[in-house]
């Protein structure tokens, strides 16, 4: 789901944590009308998220495991605060 041309969004918590760990800026967390589903919106002015997505799916990306776990925890905290 793309919000605008310069952003990318996903509802996948673990992929969102990966993108954050890979250096993409989290713009906002959007909540759907039912209040249960959340979308993480990232800035993608350079169009590099597609390459990151390919690396993620093919398991060829290199990110810090500790930082990834920290970002998963931070995103879980963020969605539970709303």
C-alpha positions in Angstrom: 0.0 0.0 0.0 1.5 3.3 -1.1 0.3 6.5 0.6 2.0 8.9 -1.8 4.7 8.7 -4.4 7.5 9.4 -1.9 6.3 7.1 0.9 5.8 3.3 1.3 3.6 1.6 3.9 3.3 -1.9 5.3 1.2 -3.5 7.9 3.9 -6.1 8.6 5.6 -5.3 11.9 8.7 -7.3 11.2 9.2 -5.9 7.8 8.7 -2.4 9.2 11.3 -3.1 11.9 13.7 -4.3 9.1 13.1 -1.1 7.1 13.8 1.0 10.2 16.9 -1.0 10.9 18.0 -0.6 7.3 17.9 3.2 7.7 14.5 4.2 6.3 12.7 7.0 8.2 9.4 6.1 9.8 7.0 9.0 8.9 3.9 7.8 10.8 1.8 4.9 12.0 -1.7 5.0 10.5 -4.6 3.3 12.1 -7.5 1.9 10.0 -11.1 2.6 10.9 -11.6 -0.6 12.9 -8.7 0.5 15.1 -6.9 -2.9 15.1 -4.8 -2.8 11.9 -1.9 -0.4 11.7 0.2 0.7 8.8 3.8 1.8 9.1 4.5 4.6 6.7 8.1 5.2 5.6 9.8 7.9 3.6 11.0 6.6 0.2 12.1 9.6 -1.8 15.0 7.6 -3.4 13.0 4.5 -4.4 15.4 2.2 -2.6 12.7 0.4 -0.6 12.0 -1.9 -3.5 15.7 -3.1 -3.5 15.5 -3.5 0.3 12.4 -5.5 -0.1 14.1 -7.8 -2.6 17.1 -8.2 -0.3 14.7 -8.9 2.7 12.8 -11.6 0.8 15.9 -13.2 -0.6 17.7 -13.1 2.8 20.6 -11.2 1.3 20.3 -8.1 3.5 22.7 -7.2 6.2 21.3 -5.6 9.3 22.3 -5.6 13.0 20.4 -8.4 14.8 20.4 -6.4 18.1 19.2 -3.2 16.3 16.5 -5.2 14.6 15.2 -6.7 17.9 15.3 -3.2 19.5 13.2 -1.8 16.6 10.7 -4.6 16.9 10.3 -3.8 20.5 10.1 0.0 19.8 7.4 -0.5 17.1 5.4 -2.8 19.4 5.5 -0.2 22.1 4.5 2.5 19.7 1.4 0.6 18.4 0.3 -0.4 21.9 0.5 3.2 23.1 -2.2 4.4 20.7 
